[in-house]
């Protein structure tokens, strides 16, 4: 077997991670939600322990999704034709990812709920904030509408 240098090995690993994040729709969504949760935690200035907890849980979801994608590709390679057992294996692996995603969202919600409500109360007391919130929601609605029209 050919020996690969540490640098080449690291490059291959980075390619695998980037391919997973950039080419897998589910992983893109999970990465975006993770970025949103971590950004929200930083903006709300939660404690370092809670921030680390959210980062670990979000990373766990992405790591398990990489495993899921790899296992599915391996199963498709080994058994390209439909196979009931292979389908059950894929479903089980996907279930692990879903369980970790639910865990990450639930724990993040519990951690971020009270600080987010406190910030929202402060923002709603300021008329300028109300206008910015409405403008942001309108912009988000326009983006979603344009995306929907492009897809259909």
WOSULPE-V351846 format. One record per helix or strand of 3 or more residues. SS is the DSSP state (a for helix, b for strand). FROM is the first residue (numbers start at 0). TO is the last residue. If there is no record, write none. Layout:
BEGIN
ss->SS from->FROM to->TO
ss->SS from->FROM to->TO
END
This chain:
BEGIN
ss->a from->5 to->22
ss->a from->24 to->42
ss->a from->47 to->77
ss->a from->83 to->123
ss->a from->126 to->150
END
